[in-house]
Each structure stands twice: as structure tokens, then as C-alpha cells.
Amino acid sequence: MEITDRLLTQDGQSIAVYTHGNKQNPAVVFLHGGPGGCISEKSFSFFDLNKWFVIAFDQRGCGQSKPFATLVNNTPFSGVEDLEMIRRHYEIESWTVFGGSYGSTLALLYAIKHPNRVSQLVLRGIFLGRQSDVDWLYQEGASYFYPEEHEAFKAVIAPNDRHDLIRAYYNVFTGTDDVQKQLCAKAWSTWESSLVHLIPKSQDLEVTDADISLATLECHFFANQMFWDDDNYLLNHINQIQTIPTEIVHGRYDVDCRPSGAYELAQRLDSVHLHLVEASGHSPYDDAMFEQLVGIMKDLEIK
């Protein structure tokens, strides 16, 4: 995918930025998930490019941003700094922030830190980054829905280390055994991909860069408790953004990120619409979810 701009952070990292649409239109920034996901052409499919100036970027360590899979200065808070760098570069006063999965986490954190820069939020597949959310996803919870796939996720870890899978994987990813790193990166990515769609899809067997960045960076964030100083950081700071107009879209059958998180968030906001999408899981590209998101962006009042 063709990069529009490369922006250098204060610590020398290179962030790949992509834009579509007319710069004179109101701006919306798209935040991908993971952490460790990346931007593709599909990322722009939710938006009418005659209405919006759409900005997207590969977050630190993934996609075409450099260095690849870096753990140095890679936290949700550095993501907020990068968003501000991008906003200033394009001389945007305030913008709509659109984020799904971990992208919703980053969107909320950015809004909490810079509420005057956010005109409205569109959030999908809410992930609040609490230890209970991480435990559900990797240790016990989602495993009840996909037991065979979870057994494969555990199988690459020594039996004595399976009581704390995040820590066990983190020890591999920060270790020196490159063969084991690749094996674990694929196992991690395969487990995650098993949960995304309402009806699971077949997966490639080869290890890709996308597998490595997703597994390495997710594990880095989760092993370090998201770098929060408070496990419930987002909800405990939600008063900063209570009046920002917010659309929350969540699949009724999302096993990856529990619908209860979306409900809890909605209960704390004053200007919010919660859309629980039936016949939908975590993926934004499942038919019902995609239709809901496109409809929201079509009807959203430009601010």
C-alpha cells in the first residue's frame, strides 16, 4: 500500500501515514487494532471519500512503520503522542476518531488526554485493557467457546508454564530462540484469528510479518498490564470525555472482546449511542457489522 507521508517521532521512529479524500473535508483518523495490526485498503472502506478526509497510520512497530516489531518506547501513551504529531502535521484543529478493538482503546486514551481535539468518537469492538479482559482472551474465557483452538495455543508452551500464558509467551518473544519465536508468533496469531469472525475462516500456515508484529506487540502490552498505573484506567478517567458524542458498535457474539465492556462504557457516557449488532462477532468486515459502521459514518453529523 502506498504511503502518503513518513513522519519521524521525537525518538527517531518512522511512522507510515496513509490518506484518502480531500484535505478540505472534515478529518477522521482510523486506528487499527492489535496492537501490532496494520493498515490496508480495506481500512478506508467505511468512509465516503467525498465527505471525509481520512487519515490512517501503521502504529509503532507494525506494517510499514519502522523499526519493525520494536518494543522500545512502544506503549499506548506513545500512540497518543504519535496521534498528536499526525494531527499537527496536517494542521487539523479537531477530528473524528474511529477505532476498533485495540483501536478503541487508543481512541479512548487519546480522547482522555486531548478531549478538545476530538469532535466525536466512533468505537467498535470495545477493549478496555483491564487484566480481566486479557485473562478472558488468552487464559480462560474465550477458551470455552473454542477449546480445540485454545489447546493448540497452549501446546507450544511447556506444561509447567501454562498457568500464565502471557508471561510464558513474553519470555519467548524477548528471548533468543528465533525458531521458537516464529512458532509462538504463529500460534498466537492463529488463536486470535480463530475468534474474529462469527464463522471462523481458514488460515495460512506460513509465518508472516503480520503474525510476528501482532503477537510480539500484543504480548508486550499485555505482559506489562498495558502500561497503566491503574487496571481500570480508561473507565476511571472517563469523566474527561463524558460529553464527547460517541457511537459504540459491538457484535452481540464477540468472543474476542466481551459485549459487557461496551455496555459498561456506554453507561459512563452522557452523549452516547450503543449499537449491539446481532449476528455479528468481532470483525468489522462481517456483513452486519460492516453495514452498521458504514451507515453510522454516512449519517454522522460533520463536526
C-alpha positions as CSV (number, residue, x, y, z in Angstrom):
1,M,0.0,0.0,0.0
2,E,1.4,3.4,-1.0
3,I,2.5,5.6,1.9
4,T,1.4,9.3,1.8
5,D,3.9,10.5,4.4
6,R,6.6,9.2,6.7
7,L,6.7,11.1,10.0
8,L,9.6,10.9,12.4
9,T,8.8,10.7,16.1
10,Q,11.0,12.6,18.7
11,D,12.8,9.3,19.5
12,G,13.5,8.6,15.8
13,Q,10.9,6.1,14.9
14,S,9.3,6.3,11.4
15,I,5.5,6.3,11.2
16,A,3.9,5.3,7.9
17,V,0.8,7.5,7.2
18,Y,-1.8,7.0,4.6
19,T,-4.5,9.4,3.5
20,H,-7.5,9.4,1.1
21,G,-10.0,12.1,0.3
22,N,-10.0,15.9,0.0
23,K,-7.9,17.7,2.6
24,Q,-10.6,20.4,2.7
25,N,-13.1,17.9,4.1
26,P,-13.6,17.2,7.8
27,A,-10.9,14.8,9.1
28,V,-11.4,11.4,10.5
29,V,-8.5,9.3,11.8
30,F,-8.7,5.5,11.6
31,L,-7.0,3.5,14.4
32,H,-6.2,-0.1,13.7
33,G,-6.3,-2.9,16.2
34,G,-3.8,-5.2,17.8
35,P,-1.6,-3.6,19.0
36,G,0.5,-4.8,16.1
37,G,-2.1,-4.8,13.3
38,C,-1.7,-2.6,10.3
39,I,-3.5,-0.5,7.7
40,S,-4.8,-2.0,4.4
41,E,-7.0,-0.6,1.7
42,K,-10.0,-2.1,3.5
43,S,-9.4,0.3,6.3
44,F,-10.8,3.1,4.1
45,S,-13.9,1.2,3.1
46,F,-16.1,2.6,5.9
47,F,-15.8,6.1,4.7
48,D,-17.3,8.3,1.9
49,L,-14.2,9.9,0.5
50,N,-16.4,12.7,-0.9
51,K,-17.4,13.6,2.7
52,W,-14.2,12.9,4.7
53,F,-10.5,13.4,4.7
54,V,-9.4,10.0,6.0
55,I,-6.0,9.6,7.8
56,A,-4.7,6.2,8.9
57,F,-1.3,5.1,10.1
58,D,0.7,2.0,11.0
59,Q,1.3,2.2,14.7
60,R,4.7,1.8,16.1
61,G,6.5,-1.5,15.2
62,C,4.0,-2.7,12.6
63,G,3.0,-2.5,9.0
64,Q,5.4,-0.2,7.2
65,S,6.4,1.8,10.3
66,K,10.0,1.3,11.4
67,P,11.7,-0.2,13.2
68,F,9.7,-3.4,12.8
69,A,8.2,-5.1,15.9
70,T,10.1,-2.7,18.2
71,L,9.3,-2.8,21.9
72,V,11.3,0.4,22.6
73,N,9.0,3.3,23.7
74,N,6.1,1.3,22.4
75,T,3.1,1.9,24.7
76,P,-0.5,3.3,24.4
77,F,0.9,6.6,25.6
78,S,3.4,6.8,22.8
79,G,0.5,6.1,20.4
80,V,-1.2,9.2,21.8
81,E,1.9,11.2,21.1
82,D,2.0,9.9,17.6
83,L,-1.6,10.9,17.0
84,E,-0.8,14.4,18.1
85,M,2.2,14.5,15.8
86,I,0.0,13.5,12.9
87,R,-2.8,15.9,13.8
88,R,-0.3,18.8,13.9
89,H,1.3,17.8,10.6
90,Y,-2.0,18.0,8.8
91,E,-2.9,21.2,10.7
92,I,-6.1,19.8,12.0
93,E,-7.9,21.6,14.8
94,S,-10.1,18.6,15.9
95,W,-11.1,15.4,14.2
96,T,-13.4,12.4,14.4
97,V,-11.6,9.4,15.9
98,F,-12.6,5.9,14.6
99,G,-11.1,2.9,16.2
100,G,-11.8,-0.8,16.7
101,S,-10.6,-3.4,19.1
102,Y,-7.3,-2.1,20.5
103,G,-8.0,0.9,18.2
104,S,-10.9,1.7,20.5
105,T,-8.6,1.5,23.5
106,L,-6.2,4.0,21.9
107,A,-9.1,6.2,20.8
108,L,-10.4,6.4,24.3
109,L,-7.0,7.1,25.8
110,Y,-6.3,9.8,23.2
111,A,-9.7,11.5,23.9
112,I,-9.0,11.4,27.6
113,K,-5.6,13.1,27.1
114,H,-6.7,15.5,24.4
115,P,-10.5,16.0,24.7
116,N,-10.5,19.3,22.9
117,R,-9.0,17.7,19.8
118,V,-11.8,15.1,19.5
119,S,-15.0,16.2,17.9
120,Q,-16.6,12.7,18.1
121,L,-15.8,9.1,18.6
122,V,-16.8,6.0,16.6
123,L,-15.7,2.9,18.5
124,R,-16.1,-0.7,17.5
125,G,-15.3,-3.9,19.5
126,I,-14.6,-2.2,22.8
127,F,-11.4,-3.4,24.6
128,L,-10.8,-1.6,27.9
129,G,-7.4,-3.2,28.5
130,R,-8.1,-4.5,32.0
131,Q,-6.5,-7.6,33.3
132,S,-9.8,-9.4,33.3
133,D,-10.2,-8.6,29.6
134,V,-6.7,-10.0,28.9
135,D,-7.3,-13.1,31.0
136,W,-10.6,-13.7,29.3
137,L,-9.0,-13.6,25.9
138,Y,-5.9,-15.6,26.5
139,Q,-6.1,-17.6,29.7
140,E,-9.6,-18.7,30.4
141,G,-12.9,-17.5,29.0
142,A,-12.8,-17.4,25.2
143,S,-11.3,-20.8,25.5
144,Y,-14.7,-22.2,26.4
145,F,-16.0,-21.2,23.0
146,Y,-13.0,-22.5,21.1
147,P,-11.5,-25.3,23.2
148,E,-9.7,-27.1,20.4
149,E,-8.1,-23.9,19.1
150,H,-7.1,-22.9,22.7
151,E,-5.4,-26.3,23.2
152,A,-3.3,-25.5,20.1
153,F,-2.5,-22.1,21.5
154,K,-1.2,-23.7,24.7
155,A,0.6,-26.6,23.0
156,V,3.7,-24.5,22.1
157,I,4.2,-23.6,25.8
158,A,5.8,-26.1,28.3
159,P,3.1,-27.6,30.5
160,N,4.7,-26.1,33.7
161,D,4.3,-22.6,32.2
162,R,0.7,-22.8,31.0
163,H,-0.7,-21.3,34.2
164,D,0.4,-17.9,32.9
165,L,0.3,-18.0,29.1
166,I,1.0,-14.3,28.6
167,R,4.2,-14.4,30.7
168,A,5.3,-17.6,29.0
169,Y,4.9,-16.2,25.5
170,Y,6.5,-12.9,26.6
171,N,9.6,-14.9,27.8
172,V,9.8,-16.4,24.3
173,F,9.4,-13.1,22.4
174,T,12.0,-11.4,24.5
175,G,14.4,-14.4,24.4
176,T,17.0,-15.5,21.8
177,D,15.4,-18.6,20.2
178,D,14.3,-17.3,16.8
179,V,12.7,-20.7,15.8
180,Q,10.6,-20.7,18.9
181,K,9.7,-17.1,18.4
182,Q,8.3,-17.9,15.0
183,L,6.4,-20.9,16.2
184,C,4.8,-18.9,19.0
185,A,4.0,-16.0,16.8
186,K,2.1,-18.2,14.5
187,A,0.3,-19.9,17.4
188,W,-0.7,-16.6,18.9
189,S,-1.9,-15.1,15.6
190,T,-3.8,-18.3,14.8
191,W,-5.6,-18.3,18.2
192,E,-6.6,-14.6,17.7
193,S,-7.8,-15.2,14.2
194,S,-9.9,-18.1,15.3
195,L,-12.1,-15.7,17.4
196,V,-12.5,-12.8,15.0
197,H,-15.3,-13.9,12.7
198,L,-18.7,-15.2,13.6
199,I,-17.9,-18.2,11.4
200,P,-14.1,-18.9,11.5
201,K,-12.2,-18.8,8.3
202,S,-9.3,-21.0,7.1
203,Q,-5.8,-19.6,7.9
204,D,-2.4,-19.6,6.2
205,L,0.2,-21.9,7.6
206,E,3.2,-19.8,6.9
207,V,4.5,-17.3,9.4
208,T,4.2,-13.7,8.1
209,D,5.5,-10.3,9.3
210,A,1.9,-9.5,10.3
211,D,1.9,-12.6,12.6
212,I,5.2,-11.5,14.2
213,S,4.2,-7.9,14.9
214,L,0.7,-8.8,16.2
215,A,2.0,-11.5,18.6
216,T,5.1,-9.6,19.8
217,L,3.4,-6.3,20.4
218,E,0.2,-7.6,21.9
219,C,2.2,-9.7,24.3
220,H,4.4,-6.8,25.1
221,F,1.5,-4.6,26.0
222,F,-0.4,-7.3,28.0
223,A,2.6,-8.6,29.9
224,N,3.1,-5.1,31.1
225,Q,-0.5,-4.5,32.1
226,M,-1.0,-2.0,29.2
227,F,1.5,0.3,31.0
228,W,-1.4,1.6,33.0
229,D,-0.9,2.8,36.6
230,D,-4.5,1.7,37.3
231,D,-6.0,-1.5,36.0
232,N,-9.3,0.2,35.2
233,Y,-7.5,3.3,33.8
234,L,-10.0,4.2,31.0
235,L,-13.2,3.9,32.9
236,N,-11.6,5.7,35.9
237,H,-10.7,8.7,33.7
238,I,-13.9,8.6,31.6
239,N,-15.2,11.9,33.2
240,Q,-12.7,13.7,30.8
241,I,-14.8,12.6,27.8
242,Q,-18.4,12.2,29.1
243,T,-19.8,14.9,26.7
244,I,-17.9,13.9,23.5
245,P,-20.5,12.5,21.1
246,T,-19.8,8.8,20.9
247,E,-21.1,5.9,18.8
248,I,-20.3,2.4,20.2
249,V,-20.7,-0.6,17.9
250,H,-20.2,-4.1,19.2
251,G,-21.0,-7.6,18.0
252,R,-23.5,-9.4,20.1
253,Y,-21.4,-12.6,19.7
254,D,-18.0,-11.0,20.0
255,V,-15.8,-13.6,21.8
256,D,-12.6,-11.6,21.4
257,C,-13.9,-8.5,23.3
258,R,-16.9,-9.1,25.5
259,P,-20.0,-7.1,24.9
260,S,-20.2,-6.3,28.6
261,G,-17.2,-3.9,28.1
262,A,-19.2,-1.9,25.5
263,Y,-22.2,-1.8,27.9
264,E,-20.1,-0.6,30.8
265,L,-18.5,2.1,28.8
266,A,-21.9,3.3,27.4
267,Q,-23.2,3.5,31.0
268,R,-20.5,6.0,31.9
269,L,-21.0,8.4,28.9
270,D,-23.6,11.2,28.6
271,S,-23.7,11.6,24.8
272,V,-23.6,8.0,23.5
273,H,-25.4,5.6,21.2
274,L,-24.7,1.9,21.8
275,H,-25.4,-0.4,18.9
276,L,-25.2,-4.2,19.7
277,V,-25.2,-5.8,16.3
278,E,-27.0,-9.1,16.1
279,A,-25.5,-12.0,14.0
280,S,-22.0,-10.4,14.4
281,G,-18.8,-11.1,16.1
282,H,-15.6,-9.1,16.4
283,S,-14.6,-8.5,12.8
284,P,-15.6,-5.1,11.3
285,Y,-16.0,-6.9,7.9
286,D,-18.7,-9.3,8.8
287,D,-21.8,-8.2,6.8
288,A,-24.0,-6.9,9.6
289,M,-21.1,-5.1,11.4
290,F,-19.8,-3.6,8.2
291,E,-23.3,-2.3,7.2
292,Q,-23.7,-0.8,10.7
293,L,-20.4,1.0,10.6
294,V,-20.8,2.3,7.1
295,G,-24.3,3.5,8.0
296,I,-23.1,5.4,11.0
297,M,-20.3,7.2,9.0
298,K,-22.8,8.1,6.3
299,D,-25.3,9.6,8.8
300,L,-22.8,11.1,11.2
301,E,-23.1,14.9,11.5
302,I,-19.9,16.5,10.3
303,K,-18.2,18.5,13.1
